[in-house]
Amino acid sequence: MLRDVQIASIQTENIRVYEQERWEHHAADLVVVDECHNLTSEVPCKIIKHHLDAGAIVVGFTATPVGLGGIYNKLIIAGTNSKPIA
């Protein structure tokens, strides 16, 4: 089955949704955030909160899970430096 996919940067979402009011947020079921440790400032948190409030599942990926407790409520460790995957 085909699904709609929206790919956008935080900067694009901010400018087009909030500053220019040209877009509305995509009605997402799943939001994937890459390098989420870099996205803890006001604008990314506002975008993530919007999607959470709308019922989306938000998954953040990072190799540096520091300071994300206020945004994400579960940490899954897929691997560590001491146990490299061959």
N, C-alpha and C positions, 0 to 999 in steps of 0.2 A: 504494500500500500504506500502511496506517495504522501508525503507530509510537506507542509510549508516550512521553510527554514529562513530565518532572518539572521544574518551575520552583520554585526556592527561593532564599532569601537565605542568605548565610553565617551570619547570626545564627540563623535558623530551623534550619538544618542543625546548628549547634553545640548549640543548646538541646535539640532533639528527638533527635538521634543520640547525643551525648556526655553531656550533663548529665542529661536525663530518661530516656534510653535507651528512648524510645517508638517510634523509627523505626530502621530499618536504612538504610544508604546505598542509594539507587536504583542498580540495576545498569546503569550508563551505558556506552554505546558512544562517545558524544561529550559532552564537558562544555565549555560556552561560558561564559567568565568576562568580564563587562563591567567596564570601569574597573579592569583587573587591576593597575595600578600602585598602587592603594590597598589591595591585598589581599596584602601580603607578610609579615604578622605570623603568629604561631604557628598560630592556628586556621584561617585560610584555607589556609595551606600544608599543614596536616594533612589537610584535606578534599581538596585537590588531589592530594596524595600518595596518599591512599587510592584515588582514581579511577585514577591512573596505575598503581599497583601491581596494580589489578584489570584493567588492559589497555585502559582508555579513552584516547581521544585528547582532550587538553585544549588548547583554543584560547583565548588571552587577547586581548582587544581593549583598546587604549588609545591615546591621543594623546600620552602621556608615557611612553615606554619606558625608564624609568630604574630601575636596581636590580632587574631581572627575570631576570638571567642565571642565578641559582641555581634558578629555577623553570621558566623556558622555555628551550628550547635552540635556537630559531630565531626570527629577527626578519624579518618581511616588511614592507617600507615601501610602503604603498599610495599615499602622496602626501606632499608637503612643503608648507610655507607658501610657498616660493618658486615652486611650480608648482601653483596652485589649479586645481581641476577646474571647467570651465565647464558 
